[in-house]
Structure formats: C-alpha cells, structure tokens
Amino acid sequence: MEENCQLIDINAEVDVPEQRGLNENNNRLLRRDGLRTDMDFRYLRDDFVAAIANKRNRISRKSLNYRTPIEAFMKYLTKDASINF
C-alpha cells in the first residue's frame, strides 16, 4: 500500500525516547506535577486530575506558535459558545 499511495510510515523505535521528544517532554512534566509511573489512574481524585490538566493547559507551546492550548482552542469558538465556556 505504501508503494501505491506514496505513503511513508514513520514510527519511533522501541526504547529510543529521543525519537519521541514531545511525548517524552510531556511525560516528564506530568511526572514532575505528581503523576508517578506506578500510579493507578483509576484511583486518582477528580480535583487532582483537573488541577494538573489546568496547569498543563496554561503552558504556552512552541507547536502552537507560543500560545497556550486554551488560547488556541478559544480562537475556534464562536462568540456565543465562548460565553458559555
């Protein structure tokens, strides 16, 4: 199929974290915020998860032209929808 459609399959190799830079960086930040690798997410309190999500969504990202995810999301909302948000 790759030959017929001129597709390129790009996957990171197993155990090569530098090939997954953005993902690894996000994981590092989540670990720093208190989400350890041995935690069972089924037992996390909702307010704890909401606090971490709120903190992470307010950090500007180079991939979003140095805007926060919330700023990028709000750009696509209509004025009426943003009032309810």
Backbone torsions as a table, in degrees:
resi	resn	phi	psi	omega
1	MET	NA	-37.9	179.6
2	GLU	-59.9	-38.2	-178.1
3	GLU	-69.2	-41.4	-177.3
4	ASN	-71.0	-36.1	-175.7
5	CYS	-101.9	-0.6	-178.0
6	GLN	57.9	44.7	178.1
7	LEU	-94.9	149.0	176.0
8	ILE	-118.4	127.3	179.0
9	ASP	-92.9	114.0	-178.9
10	ILE	-115.7	111.3	177.9
11	ASN	-130.8	145.8	176.2
12	ALA	-75.8	145.4	177.3
13	GLU	-74.7	151.8	178.2
14	VAL	-66.5	139.0	178.0
15	ASP	63.1	29.7	175.0
16	VAL	-127.5	78.4	-173.3
17	PRO	-62.3	-25.8	-179.1
18	GLU	-67.9	-14.9	175.7
19	GLN	-82.6	-9.0	179.7
20	ARG	-122.9	52.6	-171.0
21	GLY	-54.6	-52.4	-177.1
22	LEU	-64.0	-42.2	178.8
23	ASN	-63.4	-46.3	-179.5
24	GLU	-64.8	-37.2	178.1
25	ASN	-65.0	-44.0	177.7
26	ASN	-62.6	-41.5	177.4
27	ASN	-61.5	-41.8	179.1
28	ARG	-61.5	-42.9	179.9
29	LEU	-66.6	-37.9	177.6
30	LEU	-66.0	-38.9	176.9
31	ARG	-64.3	-39.1	178.7
32	ARG	-66.0	-30.4	179.3
33	ASP	-80.9	-3.1	174.3
34	GLY	115.6	3.0	177.5
35	LEU	-93.6	90.8	-179.1
36	ARG	-72.4	158.4	-178.6
37	THR	-67.9	-24.3	-177.7
38	ASP	-91.7	5.9	-178.4
39	MET	-77.8	143.2	174.1
40	ASP	-95.8	110.9	-173.6
41	PHE	-65.5	-18.0	178.8
42	ARG	-65.3	-22.9	-175.0
43	TYR	-106.5	10.1	178.2
44	LEU	-77.4	142.2	177.3
45	ARG	-71.4	144.4	-178.9
46	ASP	-60.8	-38.9	-178.5
47	ASP	-68.3	-30.9	176.9
48	PHE	-67.2	-46.5	178.8
49	VAL	-63.9	-42.2	179.3
50	ALA	-63.8	-39.0	179.6
51	ALA	-65.2	-42.3	178.6
52	ILE	-66.9	-43.6	178.9
53	ALA	-62.0	-41.8	178.9
54	ASN	-62.7	-43.9	179.0
55	LYS	-63.2	-46.1	-178.6
56	ARG	-66.7	-34.2	-178.2
57	ASN	-77.9	-5.3	178.3
58	ARG	-106.1	11.6	176.7
59	ILE	-98.8	126.0	-179.3
60	SER	-67.5	149.3	-176.6
61	ARG	-125.2	136.2	176.8
62	LYS	-59.3	-38.7	-178.4
63	SER	-66.7	-15.9	177.4
64	LEU	-107.8	25.5	-179.1
65	ASN	59.0	41.7	177.4
66	TYR	62.0	30.5	170.7
67	ARG	-105.3	161.5	175.2
68	THR	-81.3	158.4	175.8
69	PRO	-56.9	-35.9	179.0
70	ILE	-66.3	-41.7	177.6
71	GLU	-62.4	-43.3	179.3
72	ALA	-64.6	-40.2	179.2
73	PHE	-66.7	-44.6	-176.9
74	MET	-64.2	-25.3	179.0
75	LYS	-61.3	-30.8	-175.7
76	TYR	-94.1	-3.4	177.4
77	LEU	-84.6	146.9	173.6
78	THR	-75.5	164.9	-178.6
79	LYS	-60.5	-41.9	-180.0
80	ASP	-64.7	-40.5	-178.6
81	ALA	-69.9	-34.8	-178.6
82	SER	-70.8	-25.1	176.5
83	ILE	-66.3	-38.7	179.9
84	ASN	-78.8	-15.9	-178.0
85	PHE	-80.0	NA	NA
